[in-house]
Amino acid sequence: MARASASFRMTNAPTNLLPGASLYSVASIRLHLREVQVYNTTTTACGIALIRLTTAGTQGAAITEAKYDADQPTIQGTAFNSHTSTGPTITDELARGDLGAAIGSGVIWTFDVDPIRIPPGTANGVGLITPTGTGQVCDVVFVWEE
């Protein structure tokens, strides 16, 4: 399997309905999510949750993905910046954490032993929301295999 990543700063703070970041599969390829990193860029604490998405909603700008091996095939998974007007359908909450009130405070969720599988289909993905309270703009890293 080829490994890829996307790292970026959210354009908008997430809410409980609009993800600040997301990663989606494509029609024919399943993704295996291996790691998610989220770091606070402000001095205000906030909660963050990794959730499963089953529709696209209004996705933000596409993020340029990076190959771990320059010789691997073209990356198929697509990361998106903050969702805007129409929220996607949120199903399972896969992980939750709190980011401290300091720039650089973060969480790193790893799923190397048993990855989170994102099934084929352009409406299938994962995202980051603020389950309660007020979200903050964060730096994000998604790492996956396809």
Buried (B, 14 or more C-beta within 10 A) or exposed (E): EBBBBBBBBBBBBBBBEBBBBBBBBBEEBBBBBBBBBBBBBBEBBBBBBBBBBBBBBEBBEEBEBEBEEEEEEEBBBBBBBBBBEEBBEBEEEBBBBEBBEEEEBBBEBEBEEEBBEBEEBEBBBBBBBBBEEEBBBBBBBBBBBB
